[in-house]
Structures are given as C-alpha cells and as structure tokens.
Amino acid sequence: MASNSSANNNSYSSGQDVAFAVMYSFIVIIGVPANCIVITIVRKTPSMHTTTNYLLMNLAVADLITLIMCPGIYDFSLNKVHLDKTVGDFICKLFVGNAVVPMTINVAVLTVSTIAVERYLALVKPFHTGLRLTKKRVPYVVALLWTLAVLSCIPDLITNTIDPNPLSTYPCKRPWSLDEYFHHKGFIVFTGVFFGFFPSIVIFFCYFGIFRGLFITNTICATPEGSSNTALEDQHSKKQLFKLLLWLMILFCFCTLPFAIFFIYLTAIETTTVASNRECLFFVHRMVRFLLIANSFCNPLVYAFQSSNYREGFKIIFCCKSTDESSP
C-alpha cells in the first residue's frame, strides 16, 4: 500500500495540508478555552452541581484532551521529518498516530450515551428510583467510562509506530489509515459498531422517548392550570435541557457516524479498489477525521447558544456577579 501512495504523494500535500492546518488550528484555538470555560462554570456554580452537568463536565474534559492532543495538528508536519524508532514511536503513540485521542473520543461517546440514558430514566421512568444516577454514583460511572475507553483502545496504543517508509502518506503506522486498515478489519468493525452505530441507536431511542413524553403524550413536565411560577420555571428548564441534549445528539451523529461509516465501508471493499481511488479516499478520510475532532469544538458552543444556565454561569464567573444572585 505504501508504494501505491508514493505516486500520488505530492498531490496530497501543499494546498490541502495548509487548508487542514488552518481548520484544525481554528477549532483548537477556539475549542480549548471554550471547554475550559464549561468545566469552570460547572465547578464554580453551585446551582449546576447536578448529575447531568457533572457528566457534561466529563464530556468537556474529554473534548479538551481531544483538542490538545489533536493529531491533525501534528501529522502532516512530520511527513518530511525522519525520526529514530524510539522517539518516533513515542511521538506516534502520544500525538500523531491516534493512540491517545481515540480514548478521549470513546469517553465522549460513552458520556453522551450515558447522559441520554440518565435523562430517559429521570424523565420517562421517574419511579424507577433504583436505576437513577445519583451524585454519589457519578464518580464511579465516570471512572467506568474512562476504563472502558482505555481498554477499547489498547490495539491503537500497541500498533501505533513510526513508519520507516519516507514515501508513505502517513508518518505513522496506525489502524485508522488507508495504509494499515486492512490489517485491523475486526478491530475497526468492532469500534465502528460499538462506538458509532450502537450509541447512536441508544441515544435516538432515549431522546425519542423524552420527545414523545414532552410534546406528544404530555406525560413529562405537564403543568396543570393554576400551577405556581416555580413549577412553570421547572417545566421550562427541563424543556431547555432537552433542546440542549437534542443538539448534542445531532452533532454527535453528524460528526461521529461518517468516520465509522467510512472505515466500515473500507473493510467491505477490495484493497485494489482502495488503491485505484486512493486520492479521493484519502481526502474523504481527512474530512471525516476532521469532523470527528470538530465535535469536541462544537459541544461547548452548543452549551453557549442553547443553555441559559451556562450563559448565566458565564456571567457570574467572568462578570464578577455574586453566585447568590442567581442561585434558585
């Protein structure tokens, strides 16, 4: 496969590299402080110390690490740099080769799925108290999510090494590349199904149940006539939270599924087909990977535009307002 890349290697560089460098730089420069702000708001705003917001803070932590370790910043800058094996393997595993970032992306996937299930149980099944996620359980759930994510990415960590071939399109050997995917078809299908398709189904099921209860059957947040202002505010708050989570779901599917679909498609076609369409597939690969990373940039923007609580928390922290003024 490396020899197939050498003929077209020059066409992959220059303008395309510059374009992706600018795109990655933009989402990192904006996304890193944005996620830091989300984490700070949840930590320093007492009224936001809820199970859902703790999970959203965990999502922001995962997104923050994803952007800081973003391989798109480093990989094409090393195309013409020759490193010895020890240093090269270290750089590939930590930065360029997608060994660390898949862990944080999988944490984000599991966290978004957990939030969907938590909201479904809280709103659709409110009397199943034994299944409810409490504040005391959140640290254990978060630890479990990170453990599962790390275990699921062991093949990434093991197989990411420096590529000694100077003509290779990629500076590192890694499962998620056109040069190496065919050696890891089982791992790619497993990851695509269990961290792409299956979470999407779970999230859709949960949010459809919430949508149905809110707007069709009116069994969630139904406020009888003559209700107090507090009850009306609570109903409005829950609907606002649903809109926030709905946008997170849309972003998740839009940014995550293309990557899973692309690589599962690769496993289903012949390597000769990949070789003959390599230039096009290489560009598609770069696009779906950018979307995957961009999800970590978009999430905090959703909080800002869809959640009045986060906007108010921002004002409290950064405009020196007293927390007592905004606490319910």
Helices and strands as residue ranges (DSSP letters): H 2-12, H 15-44, G 46-48, H 51-68, H 71-74, G 75-78, H 85-91, I 92-96, H 101-123, G 129-131, H 138-152, H 154-159, E 161-162, E 172-173, G 181-183, H 185-192, I 193-197, H 198-211, I 212-216, H 229-268, H 271-276, H 278-306, H 308-318, H 323-326
